Amino acid sequence: MKNELVNNKFYIYGYGEYAKQLLKVLYRIGLKPKAIFDKYKYGEKDIYFGEISKLSASDLSLDFPILITILGYPEIEKELFSLGFMKLIGATEIFNIFPEALKKLVNDKFMWRKQPESFLITKQDSEKINDLLTDKKSKETFKNLILFRKTGSARYYLNPEDYRMYFPFDICELYKYKEKRILDIGAYDGDTLTDFFTRYKDEIKKYICIEANKKNISKLLERINKERKLKYGKIEVIFGAVGIDLNKKNILMDDNGSASSIKNNNPVKIKKEKVPVLDLLKIAKKFKPNIIKMDIEGCDMSALSQLKDFISRDLPTLALSAYHNPKDLWEMPLYLDLITNGKYYFYYRQEGHWGLETQLYAIPKNNE
């Protein structure tokens, strides 16, 4: 397929971080796409960017190959077929055609992709993690994540699990409390809130949402008001940031409608907003959650350390994002095992593409 690509006679669909690395490889060997299609029109020099669905058939060469650089959206291929494209090359196929692009991606400094920190785990810690992880899938997931980070090889690329995020069907004791008190740290727009109530509506006694973005807070409140299954009396929404030095009363965060520290491809001017700093331990002691879900874009380890006294005493079930910083992948389970004196079972599941959405589940052994 590599030899079938001709300069200015193929397309690229998607202009994310992987596409940018792929373009560097293509340009180096003298290949330039006729057009790149994406949700946003970036206006890069000499290349047309825009939504493909807004073009007329006369603007398109349907016999040209189209390289799809996005993963996790199967509807894209259906749309392209409906438009008349027949030569579709998916991202996983591109991995093997242009392996250098994937290797470049794992070194672009985004979240866990900070080399060599992303894979420099000591042999001693690696062996300890292997002993801590409870099942074979967790051990294989951890091993392949480290190898993928180190090599950038498609051989070790992990496709996400086939279930709704945070709800793995093969971890039997997860969320097995008859009365659930949930602390959702980084509640976003309430997507996980809805998922919990869909599954456990009658078992949820209290659901606390912490979110640091005002736009997300608005979407969250709108969701609560619209969806009948969400019993508002059981839900409390708290605006603020956690995992921050408590000597600071406020911090400035990006107001981009999503994660505060994540790269944003939307070329909209980002504003800053003042966000209050919350005492996370105080909140935990007040509500006494037995389930804590956390996804806070890089402050996760700091937030865990603030919760040290609560976690070591109350042993809540934890669903943690372990991919924002390179060392989170091994430091999180090691830290939790240390502060609880070995009172947790640990599981790893890969729930997103590109090595993102790696979840660490910690289940107290006293659930037995």
TASUL-V256730 format. One record per residue. N is the residue number from 1. RES is the residue in three letters. BURIAL is # if it has 24 or more other ideal C-beta (glycine too) atoms within 12 Angstrom, else .. D_CENTER is the distance of its C-alpha to the mean C-alpha in whole Angstrom. Layout:
BEGIN
N:RES:BURIAL:D_CENTER
N:RES:BURIAL:D_CENTER
END
This chain:
BEGIN
1:MET:.:31
2:LYS:.:31
3:ASN:.:35
4:GLU:.:34
5:LEU:#:33
6:VAL:.:35
7:ASN:.:35
8:ASN:.:34
9:LYS:.:34
10:PHE:#:30
11:TYR:#:27
12:ILE:#:24
13:TYR:#:21
14:GLY:#:18
15:TYR:#:18
16:GLY:#:15
17:GLU:#:14
18:TYR:#:15
19:ALA:#:18
20:LYS:#:19
21:GLN:#:20
22:LEU:#:21
23:LEU:#:24
24:LYS:.:25
25:VAL:#:26
26:LEU:#:28
27:TYR:.:30
28:ARG:.:31
29:ILE:.:32
30:GLY:.:34
31:LEU:#:32
32:LYS:#:31
33:PRO:#:29
34:LYS:#:31
35:ALA:#:29
36:ILE:#:25
37:PHE:#:23
38:ASP:#:20
39:LYS:.:20
40:TYR:.:21
41:LYS:.:24
42:TYR:#:24
43:GLY:.:28
44:GLU:.:27
45:LYS:.:31
46:ASP:.:33
47:ILE:#:30
48:TYR:#:29
49:PHE:#:26
50:GLY:.:26
51:GLU:.:25
52:ILE:#:27
53:SER:.:28
54:LYS:.:30
55:LEU:.:32
56:SER:.:35
57:ALA:.:36
58:SER:.:38
59:ASP:.:36
60:LEU:#:34
61:SER:.:35
62:LEU:.:34
63:ASP:.:35
64:PHE:#:33
65:PRO:#:30
66:ILE:#:27
67:LEU:#:24
68:ILE:#:20
69:THR:#:17
70:ILE:#:15
71:LEU:#:13
72:GLY:#:12
73:TYR:.:15
74:PRO:.:18
75:GLU:.:20
76:ILE:#:20
77:GLU:#:23
78:LYS:.:25
79:GLU:.:25
80:LEU:#:26
81:PHE:.:29
82:SER:.:30
83:LEU:#:31
84:GLY:.:33
85:PHE:#:31
86:MET:.:31
87:LYS:#:30
88:LEU:#:26
89:ILE:#:25
90:GLY:#:21
91:ALA:#:18
92:THR:#:19
93:GLU:.:23
94:ILE:#:22
95:PHE:#:20
96:ASN:.:24
97:ILE:#:26
98:PHE:#:25
99:PRO:#:23
100:GLU:#:23
101:ALA:#:21
102:LEU:#:18
103:LYS:#:20
104:LYS:#:20
105:LEU:#:16
106:VAL:#:15
107:ASN:#:18
108:ASP:#:16
109:LYS:.:15
110:PHE:#:12
111:MET:#:10
112:TRP:#:11
113:ARG:#:13
114:LYS:.:16
115:GLN:.:19
116:PRO:.:21
117:GLU:.:19
118:SER:#:16
119:PHE:#:18
120:LEU:.:21
121:ILE:#:22
122:THR:.:25
123:LYS:.:27
124:GLN:.:28
125:ASP:#:24
126:SER:#:23
127:GLU:.:26
128:LYS:.:25
129:ILE:#:22
130:ASN:#:23
131:ASP:.:26
132:LEU:#:23
133:LEU:#:21
134:THR:#:23
135:ASP:.:22
136:LYS:.:23
137:LYS:.:19
138:SER:#:18
139:LYS:.:20
140:GLU:.:19
141:THR:#:16
142:PHE:#:16
143:LYS:#:19
144:ASN:#:17
145:LEU:#:14
146:ILE:#:17
147:LEU:#:19
148:PHE:#:17
149:ARG:#:16
150:LYS:#:20
151:THR:.:21
152:GLY:#:18
153:SER:.:20
154:ALA:#:19
155:ARG:.:21
156:TYR:#:18
157:TYR:#:15
158:LEU:#:14
159:ASN:#:13
160:PRO:.:11
161:GLU:#:13
162:ASP:.:15
163:TYR:.:14
164:ARG:.:13
165:MET:#:10
166:TYR:#:11
167:PHE:#:15
168:PRO:#:15
169:PHE:.:19
170:ASP:.:20
171:ILE:#:20
172:CYS:.:23
173:GLU:.:23
174:LEU:#:20
175:TYR:#:21
176:LYS:.:25
177:TYR:#:26
178:LYS:.:29
179:GLU:.:28
180:LYS:#:25
181:ARG:#:24
182:ILE:#:20
183:LEU:#:19
184:ASP:#:15
185:ILE:#:14
186:GLY:#:12
187:ALA:#:13
188:TYR:#:12
189:ASP:#:15
190:GLY:#:15
191:ASP:#:13
192:THR:#:13
193:LEU:#:17
194:THR:#:18
195:ASP:#:17
196:PHE:#:18
197:PHE:#:21
198:THR:.:22
199:ARG:.:22
200:TYR:#:24
201:LYS:.:25
202:ASP:.:29
203:GLU:.:27
204:ILE:#:25
205:LYS:#:28
206:LYS:#:25
207:TYR:#:22
208:ILE:#:21
209:CYS:#:18
210:ILE:#:18
211:GLU:#:16
212:ALA:#:17
213:ASN:#:17
214:LYS:#:20
215:LYS:#:19
216:ASN:#:16
217:ILE:#:19
218:SER:.:22
219:LYS:#:19
220:LEU:#:19
221:LEU:#:23
222:GLU:.:23
223:ARG:#:21
224:ILE:#:23
225:ASN:.:26
226:LYS:.:26
227:GLU:.:25
228:ARG:.:28
229:LYS:.:26
230:LEU:#:25
231:LYS:.:27
232:TYR:.:27
233:GLY:.:30
234:LYS:#:27
235:ILE:#:24
236:GLU:#:24
237:VAL:#:22
238:ILE:#:22
239:PHE:#:21
240:GLY:#:21
241:ALA:#:18
242:VAL:#:18
243:GLY:#:18
244:ILE:#:21
245:ASP:.:24
246:LEU:.:26
247:ASN:.:29
248:LYS:.:27
249:LYS:.:28
250:ASN:.:26
251:ILE:#:23
252:LEU:.:22
253:MET:#:19
254:ASP:#:18
255:ASP:#:19
256:ASN:#:17
257:GLY:#:16
258:SER:#:12
259:ALA:#:10
260:SER:#:13
261:SER:#:12
262:ILE:#:10
263:LYS:.:12
264:ASN:.:14
265:ASN:#:15
266:ASN:.:17
267:PRO:.:21
268:VAL:.:22
269:LYS:.:23
270:ILE:.:21
271:LYS:.:23
272:LYS:.:23
273:GLU:#:23
274:LYS:.:25
275:VAL:#:22
276:PRO:.:24
277:VAL:#:23
278:LEU:#:23
279:ASP:#:25
280:LEU:#:22
281:LEU:#:25
282:LYS:.:27
283:ILE:#:25
284:ALA:#:24
285:LYS:.:28
286:LYS:.:29
287:PHE:#:27
288:LYS:#:27
289:PRO:#:23
290:ASN:#:23
291:ILE:#:20
292:ILE:#:17
293:LYS:#:13
294:MET:#:11
295:ASP:#:8
296:ILE:#:10
297:GLU:#:9
298:GLY:#:11
299:CYS:#:14
300:ASP:#:13
301:MET:#:16
302:SER:#:18
303:ALA:#:18
304:LEU:#:18
305:SER:#:21
306:GLN:#:23
307:LEU:#:22
308:LYS:.:24
309:ASP:.:27
310:PHE:#:26
311:ILE:#:24
312:SER:#:27
313:ARG:.:29
314:ASP:#:27
315:LEU:#:25
316:PRO:#:22
317:THR:#:20
318:LEU:#:16
319:ALA:#:13
320:LEU:#:11
321:SER:#:7
322:ALA:#:9
323:TYR:#:8
324:HIS:#:8
325:ASN:#:12
326:PRO:#:13
327:LYS:#:16
328:ASP:#:13
329:LEU:#:13
330:TRP:#:17
331:GLU:#:18
332:MET:#:16
333:PRO:#:18
334:LEU:#:21
335:TYR:#:21
336:LEU:#:21
337:ASP:#:24
338:LEU:.:26
339:ILE:#:26
340:THR:#:27
341:ASN:.:29
342:GLY:.:27
343:LYS:#:27
344:TYR:#:24
345:TYR:#:22
346:PHE:#:19
347:TYR:#:17
348:TYR:#:14
349:ARG:#:12
350:GLN:#:10
351:GLU:#:8
352:GLY:#:6
353:HIS:#:8
354:TRP:#:9
355:GLY:#:8
356:LEU:#:4
357:GLU:#:3
358:THR:#:7
359:GLN:#:9
360:LEU:#:12
361:TYR:#:15
362:ALA:#:18
363:ILE:#:21
364:PRO:#:24
365:LYS:.:27
366:ASN:.:30
367:ASN:.:28
368:GLU:.:30
END
